[in-house]
Amino acid sequence: MGYAAGRSATHFVTVGGIRLAYERSGQGDPVLMIMGSGSAGHAWTMHQTPALHAAGYASVVFDHRGIPPSDAPPGRYSLLDMTADVKGLIEALDLAPCRVVGTSLGAMIAQELAIGHPELVRCAVLIATRARADAARRAQTQAEIALVESGVRLPAGYEAATTVFRMFSPVTLNDDGAVTAWLDIFELSGGGDAQARHAWADIADDRRPALRGVTAPCRVVTFADDLITPPHLGAEVAEAIPGCDLVEISGCGHLGYLERPDVLNAAIIEFLDNH
């Protein structure tokens, strides 16, 4: 999405043969920010990284495989692939054990790191996350995969309108000015090939049993109007992880980090300060 502002220099690291682009900025202990499916890492720089820097933290944002200027190898990208990428990034940049903040797919990656590589994770904020796909979310993922496999490319205007309805809350949808601006942004940016390849990067099994073994302190943040990862699925993650707390933010959908950034930033920073 095209809302970079004041971006720092882009650097590259090669992990498992994949070149990943990253940016490191600010002073203090580093916080690794993991973005969701099909979105560039600099989405965090609109609201979250400035707040982290003001709170005394450095930030590391990066672009997943498939998101330019990171490499885009052919084929389907699995959750295992993308978790391995982030593991390699943490090791290559000598960040471990680090504070991690992830949203959507990024939160699921953070969960897999905490499950399989606890030495890498100091603590984690898991935003708009889930540990399993319920019937509705499973059907949505299968529909997206079927569309990709069909080779059909929908008009950009249709994709933009669908995205706005799925990603934002009624508060934003009922604001003509806000909706018009977001429609323009999504129509210009589009999901593209990365969104298609990321369609396979989803949870295949119920991860709640594995999450019960997580030892890193965690906070789950849900958004009250989120259709993609609804609050009840986020609550399941919080219930599974020992000692995990849960924060629900009202008046926002799946992109709550854009709709109510100040409230989210406060929840992130409070948790990081305590861990």
N, C-alpha and C positions, 0 to 999 in steps of 0.2 A: 504494500500500500504506500502511496506516495506522500507521506507526511514527515519526512526527515527534516530535522531542524538542528542546525549547529552540530552536524555530525563530526565525530573525530576521525582520524585516519584509519583506513581499513587495512588490516593485516591478514595474513593467511597462515594456516597450519595444515599439514597433510596428515590425515588420520586414516589408516587402513587403505591407503591409496586414493582417498577422497580429499580434495582440497576444500577446506572450510574457511569462509571469510568471517572475521571477528573484529570487534572494536572494544578497546579497553579505555575507560575514562574515569575521572574522579580520583580522589585520594582516600586511602583507608583500606579496611579489609574488603576484599572483593566479594561481590554478589553475582553469581552466574544467573542470567535471565534466559529462560527457554521459552520461545514463542510457540504458538500453536500451528496447526496444519495450514500450509500454503501461504503463510505470512512471513514477511521479512523481519529480522531481528530488530531493525531500527524502529519498528512499531512501538517498542518500549521507550524510545527517546522522546516521544511527544510529552509524556507525563511522568513516567515512573523513574527513569534514570536521573532527571533533575532533582526529584524529591530524595532519592537515595544519596546523591552527592551532597545535597544540603544537610542531610542527616549524618554525614561523615563516612559514607561508604564509597568505594570504587565500584564500578559496574563493568561486567563483560557481557556484551550482546553478540550474537552470531547468527548467521544464516544457515538454516538446515540444508542438507543436500537437496538439490533441485531448485534452490532459491538463488538466483544470480546475486553476487558474483561467485558464490560457492559452486562447486562442480555439480553437474546434473547427469549422473550415470544413467544409462538406459535401464528400463525395467521397473518393477514394482518395489516400493520402499516399505519394509516392515517395521514394526515397533522395535524389534530386536536390532535391525540395522541402525535405526536412528538413535537408539540408546547406546549402541557401541560407538557411534560418532561422538556423542556427548562425553562418554567415558574417556575416549581418546583425547578430546579437547581439554578436559580437566587435567589429565595427566601431562599433556604436552605443555600446558601453560603453568604447571605446578601450582594449581589452585587448591588441591586437597589438603585437609578436608574443608569444603567450602559451603557457604550459605547458598542455597538454590531457591529460585523463584520460577515457577513454571505455570503456564496457563493452557488449559485444554490438552491438546496432544503433548505440549511441553510439561504439563503436570503429570501426565501418565509416564512420560520418560523419567521425570524426577522420581516417581514412585518405583520404577524399575531399578533405578540407580540405588535407591535406599534399600531395596530388597536384595539385590545381587551384589552390590559393591558398597557396603556401609562405610568402608574406610574413606570413601570419597565425599561423603555428605555430612556436613556439620549439623545442618538443620534445613528444613524445607518448608516453603509456603506453596501449597497446592491449590491453584485457582481454577475454578470451573472444571472440576475433575470428576472421575468416576472409576470404579474398580471392575465394572462389568457393563455389558450392553443389555439393557432390558429390551422387550419386544419392539417397542417403537424405535429406539435408537438403532437396533440391529437392522430393522427394515430400512431405515434411512441410509445406513452404510451400504447395505446391499443394493439399494436403488442407485446410489452414487457410483458404485463399482460397475453396475450394469450399464449405466450411461457412458462411463469411460470406455468400457469394452465395446460398446456399440459404435464408437467412432463419431457419434453425433456431437457437433459443437453448437450449443445454444447461442442465440443472439446475446450480445453483451448487455443490452438493456434488460432482457429477461433475467439473466443471471444476477444483475445488480439489484433488481426489484426483489427477487427471491432471497438474496443474501440479506438485504435490509430487513425483510419480514422475519427471517429466522434469527438474526443476530441481535436485534435491538428490542427494547422494552416498549410498551405502549406510551410511556412518557416521551420517548423520542419519535415514535411512529406518528403521534398526534401533533407533532411540531413540524409544520410545513417547511419552515426554513431549514431545520436540522435534517429532515428527510431529503430535501432537495440536494443539500450539500453532500450527504453520504451517497446518494444515488450517483452523483457525478463522480465521486471518488472511486466507487466500486466499478462503475462502467469503464472508467479509464484504466484502472489497474487490472481487473479481471483475475480469475483464478489461475488460468494458464496451465501449462504442463505440470508445474509443481503440485498444484492442487490435485490434479489427476493422479500423479504418482503417489501422493500422500494418502490417497483413499484407502490403501491397504494397511496403513500404519494405525491399526486399531487393536483394542484388547480382544483376544480370541477366547480367553477363558475368564472365569470369575477369579479375580486376584485377591479377594478378601482373605482367604487362608494365608497367602504369602505375606500380605500386609501386616498380619498379626505378629510377624517376626521383626518388623522394622524397629530399630533402636534409636534412630535420630529423632530429635524433637520435631514435630510437624504441626502446621496449622492448615486447615482446609478453609477456603473462602468460596462461598457459593453466591450466585446472583439470583434474586427472587424470581425474575421473569425469564430465566435461561431455559430455552427449549432444547438445546443441544446436550448440555450436561445439567439437568435439573437438580434443584437443591436436595431432593431425596436421595439421589445417587451420590452426591458429594457427601451427604451425611453418613452414608454407608462406609465411605473411606475413613472418615473421622472416627467412626465407631470401631473400625477394624484395627487402626494403628494405635498401639498402647500410648496413652497420655496425650493423644492428639486433641486439639481444641477446634472449634467450629465457629466461623463467623459468617452470617448471612447478610448480604447488602441488598436493600430494597431499591426499587426504581431503576433496575438495569437488567439487560439481557446478557447473552453470552459474551459480548464485548464490553463488559462492565469496566474494564480498564480504560475504556474511552468514554463511557457514559458517566461514570461516577469515580473519576480517578482520585480525587482528594480523599474520599472515604477509603478506597482500596489502599492507597499509599499509606495512610495512617495505620491500617491493619497490618500491612507488610512491615513497616518500620518498627512498630511496637514489638512485633514478634522477634524481629532480628535483633533489636536492642536487648532482648531478654535471653538471647541464645548466641 
